[in-house]
Amino acid sequence: MMTTMIKNRGKILVFSAPSGAGKTTLLSYLLETVPGLVYSVSATTRKPRQGEVNGKHYFFLSEEEFRQRAANDEFAEWELVHGNYYGTPRLFVESVVSRGASIVMDIDVFGKKKLDCVFPEAVGILITPPSIEELEKRLRLRKTDDESTILVRLENARTEMEFAAGEGKYEYTIVNDDLERAKEKISKLTRTIING
């Protein structure tokens, strides 16, 4: 009986990438093309960007609300990133995988390490840019951040990639040097993991 329950659990796929590596684009493609995946909606204290919907892209919380939920141990992991809090609601993840569905998570490398303590079965997929120079170019082309924010994101990217290489648990790495090729790789890899 126990073996059947474990076998029927869905997979937890954690995607991490430095800001500007193309993770959001790749995950959108993945969720549109691989049936049955559930996107894990994170909670955050950052302000919504244009077009973002509360409950679909993030649960947008006040800092006070977020801190209260963290104190109540409602997050599988949480972190302060770029001056804002981000966290993964623990019960949401458990409810998805316990019914046999696979969940896609968008978590930074530090959060992934914390999540592994709660969900050690989580599979890590690291998405990287071909270089820091290319990452800087992409961040500038986005035109969503001012100069100081771009510099912080670049420094954070260096730190995150070093951490992922040394202390992260990432079974797979996808270099996003060509978007169409990266889409093909991420789709094929995800299908292999959830069907394996």
WOQUIFEN-V624411 format. One record per backbone hydrogen bond with DSSP energy under -1.0 kcal/mol. NH is the residue of the N-H (numbers start at 1). CO is the residue of the C=O. If there is no record, write none. Layout:
NH CO
NH CO
This chain:
5 1
6 2
7 3
8 4
9 6
10 97
13 103
14 123
15 105
16 125
21 18
26 22
27 23
28 24
29 25
30 26
31 27
32 28
33 29
34 30
37 34
38 102
40 104
43 87
44 59
45 85
52 49
55 58
56 53
57 53
59 42
61 44
66 62
67 63
68 64
69 65
70 66
71 67
72 68
73 70
74 69
76 88
79 86
81 84
84 81
86 79
87 43
88 77
90 74
93 89
94 90
95 91
96 92
97 93
98 94
100 97
101 96
103 11
104 38
105 13
107 15
112 108
113 109
114 110
115 111
116 112
117 114
119 115
122 119
123 12
125 14
126 172
127 16
128 174
135 131
136 132
137 133
138 134
139 135
140 136
141 137
142 138
150 146
151 147
152 148
153 149
154 150
155 151
156 152
157 153
158 154
159 155
160 156
161 157
162 158
163 159
164 160
165 161
166 162
167 163
168 163
172 124
174 126
176 128
177 175
182 178
183 179
184 180
185 181
186 182
187 183
188 184
189 185
190 186
191 187
192 188
193 189
194 190
195 191
